[in-house]
Amino acid sequence: MLRNPFFVLVAACSLLFVMTILAFVATMFSDPASPVVQFIDRQGITLIAGEVVAILLTGMLAMVVDRRQTLRQRQLSADAGDATPSSGPSSTPQASESTGS
């Protein structure tokens, strides 16, 4: 089965989101004149919003691709099952036959 590249993107976006949140927390304990703190103060909410959108989009894409791959795999296995001769329902023992004396 093919690997879904969007799951890796979801993980990367989520990691970036966690790192941004940790940077927010770190700015509370740092020097307010630091350029990194000023950048986080100015652009932090925009970063968080963009990361949330990226997580949602890549998550949805990962689920769609995974579903399509699953359906394709089921279709291929069903097609392979149709190619083999079936034994039919008469070859399986019935419960009423096994209880008869």
Secondary structure, 3 states (H helix, E strand, C coil): CCCCHHHHHHHHHHHHHHHHHHHHHHHHCCCCCCHHHHHHHHHHHHHHHHHHHHHHHHHHHHHHHHHHHHHHHHHHHHHHHHHCCCCCHHHCCCHHHHHCC
